[in-house]
Amino acid sequence: MSLVRQLQDYRLTTAEILYRLPDHPHVLQTFIWQDLDIAPVYPVLHKFLDFWGREIEGSLHSVRVASASLIGPARIGHIGESMLLH
């Protein structure tokens, strides 16, 4: 993953793609796609889905997308418990 892209607000994006099997259209199969992309437009995901529509026989049923920033401010918190060992 490119640090330069992350600094340009690219986020780790995961898509769960459900598609119909070409020989059995009533059966759904899952494909997981993951790449750096820009939310909420997702140009990289859209490019992949366009490729899918042109080149892959299984028709798309649905796509669920999750996105998370990989670079952010440090978080400081309090611990819930502490233990002392001899």
C-alpha positions in Angstrom: 0.0 0.0 0.0 1.5 3.3 -1.0 2.0 5.9 1.7 1.6 8.6 -0.9 -1.8 7.4 -1.9 -2.8 7.2 1.8 -1.8 10.8 2.3 -4.0 11.7 -0.7 -7.0 10.4 1.4 -7.1 7.0 -0.2 -8.7 4.5 2.3 -8.5 0.8 2.6 -11.8 -0.3 0.9 -13.3 -3.7 1.1 -16.3 -4.8 -1.1 -18.3 -7.9 -0.7 -19.6 -8.7 -4.2 -22.5 -11.2 -4.6 -22.9 -12.5 -8.1 -24.9 -15.1 -9.9 -23.2 -18.3 -11.2 -23.5 -18.3 -15.0 -24.6 -22.0 -15.2 -26.9 -21.7 -12.1 -28.3 -18.2 -12.0 -30.4 -19.0 -8.9 -27.2 -19.6 -6.9 -25.2 -16.7 -5.5 -21.4 -16.7 -4.9 -19.4 -14.3 -2.9 -16.2 -12.5 -4.0 -14.2 -10.2 -1.7 -12.3 -7.3 -3.3 -9.9 -5.0 -1.4 -7.8 -2.0 -2.5 -7.0 1.6 -1.7 -9.8 3.9 -2.9 -11.3 7.3 -2.3 -14.6 7.4 -0.3 -17.5 8.1 -1.1 -16.9 8.1 -4.8 -14.9 4.9 -5.0 -13.4 5.3 -8.5 -11.1 2.3 -8.2 -14.0 0.0 -7.2 -16.2 1.4 -10.0 -13.4 0.7 -12.5 -13.3 -2.9 -11.2 -17.0 -3.3 -11.4 -17.0 -2.0 -15.0 -14.4 -4.6 -15.8 -16.5 -7.2 -14.2 -19.6 -6.3 -16.2 -17.6 -6.4 -19.5 -15.4 -9.5 -18.9 -17.0 -11.8 -16.4 -20.0 -13.9 -17.1 -21.5 -13.9 -13.6 -24.0 -11.1 -13.3 -23.8 -8.9 -10.2 -26.4 -9.2 -7.6 -25.2 -6.8 -4.9 -22.1 -5.0 -3.6 -21.5 -4.0 0.1 -18.7 -1.6 0.7 -16.7 -0.8 3.9 -13.9 1.8 4.1 -11.4 2.7 6.8 -8.6 5.3 7.0 -5.2 3.8 7.7 -3.5 7.0 8.7 -4.8 9.1 11.5 -3.9 10.8 14.8 -2.5 8.6 17.6 -5.1 7.5 20.1 -4.3 7.6 23.8 -6.5 5.9 26.3 -6.6 4.6 29.9 -6.2 1.0 30.6 -9.1 -0.7 32.5 -6.9 -2.7 34.9 -3.3 -3.0 35.9 -1.5 -5.9 37.5 1.8 -6.1 39.5 4.0 -9.1 39.1 6.9 -9.9 41.4 
